[in-house]
């Protein structure tokens, strides 16, 4: 289905009827990653899965987006579709969006799956590394050392960064440095945290931090599972979500 946000085309899927639920995917994938989950939920819920701008069939920003732009999309979508107190599920980058949204708005329930947004354990070291990278990048650009400039980018950038277009490279750089610890204490809604204990992208200690910081939350840990539990162990994952949503 078609939707317009900031004069850009946004694609979304809608399945089922009942209480509204919005699914927010992670970086580098699109709404199709939730196809099995949507099939599992559509009998009892009206499920919306959005291709976030820059992913799937949705148009990327002209320049770049910050986290607020993605949160603004969800806010506008909820208002336009008249979705009262939706259930929000966010995975990884989508979890960032879900956390910020839920810190400001009423939701029926919040589900965070291997969510991004927590400050890394070695925060000072990471900040220093970024500062050195930026200084080197600026120097190589000023001195027109093209070989070293591109070598630095290839060496320092994540695979997500290297594979992204220029607008999405800028977007990734903007969003990954925004940490959401201050948002967590504002979340009063019932929250389920689902985490693969073998996640190498968003470590399990982040799940424990979310559990401590979000007052009304519970944590389901999945042994032997990585960053994509809804794909790696889809039947168990879908069952966990269904059973959680059925609890009044």
C-alpha positions as protocol buffer text, in pm:
chain_id: "A"
residue {
  index: 1
  type: UNK
  ca { x: 0 y: 0 z: 0 }
}
residue {
  index: 2
  type: UNK
  ca { x: 105 y: 360 z: -62 }
}
residue {
  index: 3
  type: UNK
  ca { x: 172 y: 634 z: 191 }
}
residue {
  index: 4
  type: UNK
  ca { x: 339 y: 976 z: 170 }
}
residue {
  index: 5
  type: UNK
  ca { x: 572 y: 1118 z: 435 }
}
residue {
  index: 6
  type: UNK
  ca { x: 770 y: 1439 z: 386 }
}
residue {
  index: 7
  type: UNK
  ca { x: 672 y: 1426 z: 17 }
}
residue {
  index: 8
  type: UNK
  ca { x: 834 y: 1083 z: -19 }
}
residue {
  index: 9
  type: UNK
  ca { x: 674 y: 749 z: -106 }
}
residue {
  index: 10
  type: UNK
  ca { x: 649 y: 501 z: 181 }
}
residue {
  index: 11
  type: UNK
  ca { x: 534 y: 144 z: 130 }
}
residue {
  index: 12
  type: UNK
  ca { x: 350 y: -55 z: 396 }
}
residue {
  index: 13
  type: UNK
  ca { x: 161 y: -382 z: 426 }
}
residue {
  index: 14
  type: UNK
  ca { x: -161 y: -438 z: 615 }
}
residue {
  index: 15
  type: UNK
  ca { x: -306 y: -773 z: 721 }
}
residue {
  index: 16
  type: UNK
  ca { x: -599 y: -878 z: 937 }
}
residue {
  index: 17
  type: UNK
  ca { x: -842 y: -695 z: 1161 }
}
residue {
  index: 18
  type: UNK
  ca { x: -868 y: -623 z: 1530 }
}
residue {
  index: 19
  type: UNK
  ca { x: -641 y: -431 z: 1765 }
}
residue {
  index: 20
  type: UNK
  ca { x: -384 y: -229 z: 1567 }
}
residue {
  index: 21
  type: UNK
  ca { x: -18 y: -333 z: 1569 }
}
residue {
  index: 22
  type: UNK
  ca { x: 280 y: -172 z: 1394 }
}
residue {
  index: 23
  type: UNK
  ca { x: 598 y: -365 z: 1307 }
}
residue {
  index: 24
  type: UNK
  ca { x: 924 y: -170 z: 1264 }
}
residue {
  index: 25
  type: UNK
  ca { x: 1213 y: -354 z: 1100 }
}
residue {
  index: 26
  type: UNK
  ca { x: 1588 y: -315 z: 1151 }
}
residue {
  index: 27
  type: UNK
  ca { x: 1862 y: -163 z: 937 }
}
residue {
  index: 28
  type: UNK
  ca { x: 1938 y: -327 z: 604 }
}
residue {
  index: 29
  type: UNK
  ca { x: 1616 y: -528 z: 576 }
}
residue {
  index: 30
  type: UNK
  ca { x: 1251 y: -439 z: 508 }
}
residue {
  index: 31
  type: UNK
  ca { x: 898 y: -527 z: 612 }
}
residue {
  index: 32
  type: UNK
  ca { x: 914 y: -867 z: 439 }
}
residue {
  index: 33
  type: UNK
  ca { x: 1122 y: -997 z: 730 }
}
residue {
  index: 34
  type: UNK
  ca { x: 796 y: -996 z: 930 }
}
residue {
  index: 35
  type: UNK
  ca { x: 586 y: -1193 z: 680 }
}
residue {
  index: 36
  type: UNK
  ca { x: 563 y: -1505 z: 898 }
}
residue {
  index: 37
  type: UNK
  ca { x: 484 y: -1301 z: 1207 }
}
residue {
  index: 38
  type: UNK
  ca { x: 208 y: -1115 z: 1021 }
}
residue {
  index: 39
  type: UNK
  ca { x: 54 y: -1445 z: 909 }
}
residue {
  index: 40
  type: UNK
  ca { x: 64 y: -1562 z: 1270 }
}
residue {
  index: 41
  type: UNK
  ca { x: -114 y: -1252 z: 1403 }
}
residue {
  index: 42
  type: UNK
  ca { x: -360 y: -1146 z: 1133 }
}
residue {
  index: 43
  type: UNK
  ca { x: -656 y: -1347 z: 1266 }
}
residue {
  index: 44
  type: UNK
  ca { x: -676 y: -1134 z: 1580 }
}
residue {
  index: 45
  type: UNK
  ca { x: -488 y: -815 z: 1499 }
}
residue {
  index: 46
  type: UNK
  ca { x: -476 y: -546 z: 1232 }
}
residue {
  index: 47
  type: UNK
  ca { x: -104 y: -562 z: 1155 }
}
residue {
  index: 48
  type: UNK
  ca { x: 88 y: -291 z: 971 }
}
residue {
  index: 49
  type: UNK
  ca { x: 447 y: -347 z: 855 }
}
residue {
  index: 50
  type: UNK
  ca { x: 619 y: -38 z: 717 }
}
residue {
  index: 51
  type: UNK
  ca { x: 918 y: -25 z: 483 }
}
residue {
  index: 52
  type: UNK
  ca { x: 1108 y: 247 z: 665 }
}
residue {
  index: 53
  type: UNK
  ca { x: 1237 y: 524 z: 433 }
}
residue {
  index: 54
  type: UNK
  ca { x: 1549 y: 408 z: 252 }
}
residue {
  index: 55
  type: UNK
  ca { x: 1459 y: 38 z: 273 }
}
residue {
  index: 56
  type: UNK
  ca { x: 1251 y: -202 z: 68 }
}
residue {
  index: 57
  type: UNK
  ca { x: 1008 y: -23 z: -162 }
}
residue {
  index: 58
  type: UNK
  ca { x: 1017 y: 308 z: 28 }
}
residue {
  index: 59
  type: UNK
  ca { x: 1207 y: 604 z: -116 }
}
residue {
  index: 60
  type: UNK
  ca { x: 1520 y: 715 z: 68 }
}
residue {
  index: 61
  type: UNK
  ca { x: 1560 y: 1074 z: 196 }
}
residue {
  index: 62
  type: UNK
  ca { x: 1700 y: 1335 z: -42 }
}
residue {
  index: 63
  type: UNK
  ca { x: 1982 y: 1419 z: 197 }
}
residue {
  index: 64
  type: UNK
  ca { x: 1958 y: 1228 z: 527 }
}
residue {
  index: 65
  type: UNK
  ca { x: 1721 y: 1149 z: 814 }
}
residue {
  index: 66
  type: UNK
  ca { x: 1779 y: 1159 z: 1187 }
}
residue {
  index: 67
  type: UNK
  ca { x: 1596 y: 943 z: 1440 }
}
residue {
  index: 68
  type: UNK
  ca { x: 1330 y: 1213 z: 1483 }
}
residue {
  index: 69
  type: UNK
  ca { x: 1233 y: 1181 z: 1116 }
}
residue {
  index: 70
  type: UNK
  ca { x: 1160 y: 811 z: 1155 }
}
residue {
  index: 71
  type: UNK
  ca { x: 970 y: 869 z: 1480 }
}
residue {
  index: 72
  type: UNK
  ca { x: 776 y: 1143 z: 1301 }
}
residue {
  index: 73
  type: UNK
  ca { x: 675 y: 892 z: 1035 }
}
residue {
  index: 74
  type: UNK
  ca { x: 523 y: 662 z: 1297 }
}
residue {
  index: 75
  type: UNK
  ca { x: 349 y: 955 z: 1468 }
}
residue {
  index: 76
  type: UNK
  ca { x: 198 y: 1076 z: 1141 }
}
residue {
  index: 77
  type: UNK
  ca { x: 102 y: 722 z: 1036 }
}
residue {
  index: 78
  type: UNK
  ca { x: -75 y: 653 z: 1367 }
}
residue {
  index: 79
  type: UNK
  ca { x: -265 y: 982 z: 1344 }
}
residue {
  index: 80
  type: UNK
  ca { x: -359 y: 947 z: 977 }
}
residue {
  index: 81
  type: UNK
  ca { x: -477 y: 588 z: 1018 }
}
residue {
  index: 82
  type: UNK
  ca { x: -654 y: 675 z: 1347 }
}
residue {
  index: 83
  type: UNK
  ca { x: -485 y: 389 z: 1533 }
}
residue {
  index: 84
  type: UNK
  ca { x: -578 y: 422 z: 1899 }
}
residue {
  index: 85
  type: UNK
  ca { x: -309 y: 296 z: 2139 }
}
residue {
  index: 86
  type: UNK
  ca { x: -138 y: 62 z: 1892 }
}
residue {
  index: 87
  type: UNK
  ca { x: 85 y: -227 z: 1986 }
}
residue {
  index: 88
  type: UNK
  ca { x: 438 y: -142 z: 1870 }
}
residue {
  index: 89
  type: UNK
  ca { x: 704 y: -402 z: 1789 }
}
residue {
  index: 90
  type: UNK
  ca { x: 1051 y: -283 z: 1694 }
}
residue {
  index: 91
  type: UNK
  ca { x: 1356 y: -485 z: 1598 }
}
residue {
  index: 92
  type: UNK
  ca { x: 1711 y: -344 z: 1616 }
}
residue {
  index: 93
  type: UNK
  ca { x: 1696 y: -1 z: 1445 }
}
residue {
  index: 94
  type: UNK
  ca { x: 1318 y: -30 z: 1457 }
}
residue {
  index: 95
  type: UNK
  ca { x: 1356 y: -73 z: 1832 }
}
residue {
  index: 96
  type: UNK
  ca { x: 1521 y: 270 z: 1851 }
}
residue {
  index: 97
  type: UNK
  ca { x: 1217 y: 420 z: 1684 }
}
residue {
  index: 98
  type: UNK
  ca { x: 979 y: 222 z: 1907 }
}
residue {
  index: 99
  type: UNK
  ca { x: 1156 y: 333 z: 2226 }
}
residue {
  index: 100
  type: UNK
  ca { x: 1145 y: 701 z: 2135 }
}
residue {
  index: 101
  type: UNK
  ca { x: 782 y: 676 z: 2021 }
}
residue {
  index: 102
  type: UNK
  ca { x: 669 y: 491 z: 2335 }
}
residue {
  index: 103
  type: UNK
  ca { x: 848 y: 742 z: 2558 }
}
residue {
  index: 104
  type: UNK
  ca { x: 612 y: 1011 z: 2423 }
}
residue {
  index: 105
  type: UNK
  ca { x: 287 y: 839 z: 2332 }
}
residue {
  index: 106
  type: UNK
  ca { x: 38 y: 594 z: 2473 }
}
residue {
  index: 107
  type: UNK
  ca { x: 73 y: 241 z: 2336 }
}
residue {
  index: 108
  type: UNK
  ca { x: -122 y: -71 z: 2423 }
}
residue {
  index: 109
  type: UNK
  ca { x: 193 y: -282 z: 2453 }
}
residue {
  index: 110
  type: UNK
  ca { x: 556 y: -244 z: 2350 }
}
residue {
  index: 111
  type: UNK
  ca { x: 773 y: -529 z: 2220 }
}
residue {
  index: 112
  type: UNK
  ca { x: 1147 y: -472 z: 2177 }
}
residue {
  index: 113
  type: UNK
  ca { x: 1342 y: -735 z: 1985 }
}
residue {
  index: 114
  type: UNK
  ca { x: 1724 y: -720 z: 2002 }
}
residue {
  index: 115
  type: UNK
  ca { x: 1684 y: -343 z: 2008 }
}
residue {
  index: 116
  type: UNK
  ca { x: 1952 y: -88 z: 1927 }
}
residue {
  index: 117
  type: UNK
  ca { x: 1996 y: 240 z: 2111 }
}
residue {
  index: 118
  type: UNK
  ca { x: 2198 y: 158 z: 2423 }
}
residue {
  index: 119
  type: UNK
  ca { x: 2530 y: 324 z: 2495 }
}
residue {
  index: 120
  type: UNK
  ca { x: 2815 y: 75 z: 2433 }
}
residue {
  index: 121
  type: UNK
  ca { x: 3014 y: -58 z: 2728 }
}
residue {
  index: 122
  type: UNK
  ca { x: 3338 y: 97 z: 2598 }
}
residue {
  index: 123
  type: UNK
  ca { x: 3169 y: 431 z: 2519 }
}
residue {
  index: 124
  type: UNK
  ca { x: 3477 y: 653 z: 2574 }
}
residue {
  index: 125
  type: UNK
  ca { x: 3691 y: 428 z: 2354 }
}
residue {
  index: 126
  type: UNK
  ca { x: 3427 y: 431 z: 2081 }
}
residue {
  index: 127
  type: UNK
  ca { x: 3400 y: 813 z: 2093 }
}
residue {
  index: 128
  type: UNK
  ca { x: 3779 y: 845 z: 2069 }
}
residue {
  index: 129
  type: UNK
  ca { x: 3789 y: 608 z: 1772 }
}
residue {
  index: 130
  type: UNK
  ca { x: 3519 y: 810 z: 1594 }
}
residue {
  index: 131
  type: UNK
  ca { x: 3702 y: 1137 z: 1662 }
}
residue {
  index: 132
  type: UNK
  ca { x: 4029 y: 998 z: 1522 }
}
residue {
  index: 133
  type: UNK
  ca { x: 3843 y: 863 z: 1218 }
}
residue {
  index: 134
  type: UNK
  ca { x: 3682 y: 1204 z: 1149 }
}
residue {
  index: 135
  type: UNK
  ca { x: 4015 y: 1386 z: 1183 }
}
residue {
  index: 136
  type: UNK
  ca { x: 4191 y: 1144 z: 947 }
}
residue {
  index: 137
  type: UNK
  ca { x: 3905 y: 1162 z: 699 }
}
residue {
  index: 138
  type: UNK
  ca { x: 3915 y: 1542 z: 699 }
}
residue {
  index: 139
  type: UNK
  ca { x: 4296 y: 1544 z: 659 }
}
residue {
  index: 140
  type: UNK
  ca { x: 4301 y: 1299 z: 369 }
}
residue {
  index: 141
  type: UNK
  ca { x: 4024 y: 1495 z: 200 }
}
residue {
  index: 142
  type: UNK
  ca { x: 4207 y: 1828 z: 244 }
}
residue {
  index: 143
  type: UNK
  ca { x: 4535 y: 1684 z: 116 }
}
residue {
  index: 144
  type: UNK
  ca { x: 4351 y: 1509 z: -168 }
}
residue {
  index: 145
  type: UNK
  ca { x: 4497 y: 1173 z: -73 }
}
residue {
  index: 146
  type: UNK
  ca { x: 4226 y: 975 z: -250 }
}
residue {
  index: 147
  type: UNK
  ca { x: 4380 y: 631 z: -192 }
}
residue {
  index: 148
  type: UNK
  ca { x: 4411 y: 672 z: 185 }
}
residue {
  index: 149
  type: UNK
  ca { x: 4070 y: 844 z: 204 }
}
residue {
  index: 150
  type: UNK
  ca { x: 3888 y: 549 z: 47 }
}
residue {
  index: 151
  type: UNK
  ca { x: 4101 y: 293 z: 233 }
}
residue {
  index: 152
  type: UNK
  ca { x: 4005 y: 458 z: 563 }
}
residue {
  index: 153
  type: UNK
  ca { x: 3635 y: 443 z: 480 }
}
residue {
  index: 154
  type: UNK
  ca { x: 3658 y: 78 z: 375 }
}
residue {
  index: 155
  type: UNK
  ca { x: 3850 y: -13 z: 690 }
}
residue {
  index: 156
  type: UNK
  ca { x: 3639 y: 183 z: 938 }
}
residue {
  index: 157
  type: UNK
  ca { x: 3288 y: 148 z: 803 }
}
residue {
  index: 158
  type: UNK
  ca { x: 3056 y: -137 z: 895 }
}
residue {
  index: 159
  type: UNK
  ca { x: 2915 y: -356 z: 619 }
}
residue {
  index: 160
  type: UNK
  ca { x: 2584 y: -169 z: 658 }
}
residue {
  index: 161
  type: UNK
  ca { x: 2769 y: 160 z: 609 }
}
residue {
  index: 162
  type: UNK
  ca { x: 2973 y: 40 z: 311 }
}
residue {
  index: 163
  type: UNK
  ca { x: 2664 y: -97 z: 135 }
}
residue {
  index: 164
  type: UNK
  ca { x: 2453 y: 216 z: 188 }
}
residue {
  index: 165
  type: UNK
  ca { x: 2388 y: 500 z: -56 }
}
residue {
  index: 166
  type: UNK
  ca { x: 2525 y: 844 z: 33 }
}
residue {
  index: 167
  type: UNK
  ca { x: 2197 y: 964 z: 196 }
}
residue {
  index: 168
  type: UNK
  ca { x: 2170 y: 642 z: 396 }
}
residue {
  index: 169
  type: UNK
  ca { x: 2538 y: 657 z: 498 }
}
residue {
  index: 170
  type: UNK
  ca { x: 2465 y: 1001 z: 643 }
}
residue {
  index: 171
  type: UNK
  ca { x: 2149 y: 870 z: 805 }
}
residue {
  index: 172
  type: UNK
  ca { x: 2330 y: 577 z: 967 }
}
residue {
  index: 173
  type: UNK
  ca { x: 2600 y: 809 z: 1099 }
}
residue {
  index: 174
  type: UNK
  ca { x: 2334 y: 1032 z: 1255 }
}
residue {
  index: 175
  type: UNK
  ca { x: 2123 y: 763 z: 1421 }
}
residue {
  index: 176
  type: UNK
  ca { x: 2388 y: 528 z: 1563 }
}
residue {
  index: 177
  type: UNK
  ca { x: 2531 y: 796 z: 1790 }
}
residue {
  index: 178
  type: UNK
  ca { x: 2199 y: 874 z: 1957 }
}
residue {
  index: 179
  type: UNK
  ca { x: 2156 y: 678 z: 2279 }
}
residue {
  index: 180
  type: UNK
  ca { x: 1819 y: 634 z: 2443 }
}
residue {
  index: 181
  type: UNK
  ca { x: 1881 y: 563 z: 2812 }
}
residue {
  index: 182
  type: UNK
  ca { x: 1697 y: 883 z: 2909 }
}
residue {
  index: 183
  type: UNK
  ca { x: 1391 y: 771 z: 2714 }
}
residue {
  index: 184
  type: UNK
  ca { x: 1360 y: 442 z: 2901 }
}
residue {
  index: 185
  type: UNK
  ca { x: 1246 y: 588 z: 3233 }
}
residue {
  index: 186
  type: UNK
  ca { x: 962 y: 766 z: 3050 }
}
residue {
  index: 187
  type: UNK
  ca { x: 815 y: 438 z: 2925 }
}
residue {
  index: 188
  type: UNK
  ca { x: 530 y: 339 z: 3156 }
}
residue {
  index: 189
  type: UNK
  ca { x: 361 y: 90 z: 2926 }
}
residue {
  index: 190
  type: UNK
  ca { x: 377 y: -285 z: 2960 }
}
residue {
  index: 191
  type: UNK
  ca { x: 688 y: -395 z: 2768 }
}
residue {
  index: 192
  type: UNK
  ca { x: 819 y: -731 z: 2651 }
}
residue {
  index: 193
  type: UNK
  ca { x: 1188 y: -762 z: 2565 }
}
residue {
  index: 194
  type: UNK
  ca { x: 1286 y: -1057 z: 2342 }
}
residue {
  index: 195
  type: UNK
  ca { x: 1657 y: -1123 z: 2288 }
}
residue {
  index: 196
  type: UNK
  ca { x: 1883 y: -1380 z: 2127 }
}
residue {
  index: 197
  type: UNK
  ca { x: 2158 y: -1454 z: 2378 }
}
residue {
  index: 198
  type: UNK
  ca { x: 2410 y: -1506 z: 2095 }
}
residue {
  index: 199
  type: UNK
  ca { x: 2341 y: -1166 z: 1938 }
}
residue {
  index: 200
  type: UNK
  ca { x: 2667 y: -1015 z: 1812 }
}
residue {
  index: 201
  type: UNK
  ca { x: 2508 y: -690 z: 1689 }
}
residue {
  index: 202
  type: UNK
  ca { x: 2322 y: -575 z: 1999 }
}
residue {
  index: 203
  type: UNK
  ca { x: 2476 y: -763 z: 2294 }
}
residue {
  index: 204
  type: UNK
  ca { x: 2271 y: -940 z: 2559 }
}
residue {
  index: 205
  type: UNK
  ca { x: 2384 y: -693 z: 2826 }
}
residue {
  index: 206
  type: UNK
  ca { x: 2168 y: -435 z: 2645 }
}
residue {
  index: 207
  type: UNK
  ca { x: 1864 y: -656 z: 2709 }
}
residue {
  index: 208
  type: UNK
  ca { x: 1948 y: -661 z: 3080 }
}
residue {
  index: 209
  type: UNK
  ca { x: 1984 y: -283 z: 3081 }
}
residue {
  index: 210
  type: UNK
  ca { x: 1644 y: -241 z: 2915 }
}
residue {
  index: 211
  type: UNK
  ca { x: 1491 y: -476 z: 3171 }
}
residue {
  index: 212
  type: UNK
  ca { x: 1637 y: -269 z: 3458 }
}
residue {
  index: 213
  type: UNK
  ca { x: 1546 y: 70 z: 3315 }
}
residue {
  index: 214
  type: UNK
  ca { x: 1192 y: 6 z: 3185 }
}
residue {
  index: 215
  type: UNK
  ca { x: 975 y: -23 z: 3492 }
}
residue {
  index: 216
  type: UNK
  ca { x: 695 y: -250 z: 3374 }
}
residue {
  index: 217
  type: UNK
  ca { x: 898 y: -490 z: 3158 }
}
residue {
  index: 218
  type: UNK
  ca { x: 973 y: -858 z: 3119 }
}
residue {
  index: 219
  type: UNK
  ca { x: 1257 y: -1033 z: 2937 }
}
residue {
  index: 220
  type: UNK
  ca { x: 1250 y: -1352 z: 2731 }
}
residue {
  index: 221
  type: UNK
  ca { x: 1601 y: -1480 z: 2651 }
}
residue {
  index: 222
  type: UNK
  ca { x: 1654 y: -1723 z: 2364 }
}
residue {
  index: 223
  type: UNK
  ca { x: 1954 y: -1955 z: 2399 }
}
residue {
  index: 224
  type: UNK
  ca { x: 2155 y: -2023 z: 2084 }
}
residue {
  index: 225
  type: UNK
  ca { x: 1979 y: -1747 z: 1893 }
}
residue {
  index: 226
  type: UNK
  ca { x: 2138 y: -1439 z: 1733 }
}
residue {
  index: 227
  type: UNK
  ca { x: 2013 y: -1102 z: 1612 }
}
residue {
  index: 228
  type: UNK
  ca { x: 1707 y: -1224 z: 1416 }
}
residue {
  index: 229
  type: UNK
  ca { x: 1497 y: -1448 z: 1645 }
}
residue {
  index: 230
  type: UNK
  ca { x: 1184 y: -1404 z: 1430 }
}
residue {
  index: 231
  type: UNK
  ca { x: 1376 y: -1574 z: 1147 }
}
residue {
  index: 232
  type: UNK
  ca { x: 1614 y: -1806 z: 1334 }
}
residue {
  index: 233
  type: UNK
  ca { x: 1345 y: -1956 z: 1557 }
}
residue {
  index: 234
  type: UNK
  ca { x: 1026 y: -1824 z: 1402 }
}
residue {
  index: 235
  type: UNK
  ca { x: 776 y: -2071 z: 1551 }
}
residue {
  index: 236
  type: UNK
  ca { x: 894 y: -2011 z: 1906 }
}
residue {
  index: 237
  type: UNK
  ca { x: 917 y: -1637 z: 1848 }
}
residue {
  index: 238
  type: UNK
  ca { x: 567 y: -1614 z: 1702 }
}
residue {
  index: 239
  type: UNK
  ca { x: 428 y: -1819 z: 1992 }
}
residue {
  index: 240
  type: UNK
  ca { x: 594 y: -1590 z: 2247 }
}
residue {
  index: 241
  type: UNK
  ca { x: 446 y: -1281 z: 2082 }
}
residue {
  index: 242
  type: UNK
  ca { x: 97 y: -1431 z: 2048 }
}
residue {
  index: 243
  type: UNK
  ca { x: 86 y: -1550 z: 2408 }
}
residue {
  index: 244
  type: UNK
  ca { x: 211 y: -1216 z: 2537 }
}
residue {
  index: 245
  type: UNK
  ca { x: -51 y: -1023 z: 2341 }
}
residue {
  index: 246
  type: UNK
  ca { x: -329 y: -1249 z: 2468 }
}
residue {
  index: 247
  type: UNK
  ca { x: -249 y: -1173 z: 2833 }
}
residue {
  index: 248
  type: UNK
  ca { x: -480 y: -896 z: 2952 }
}
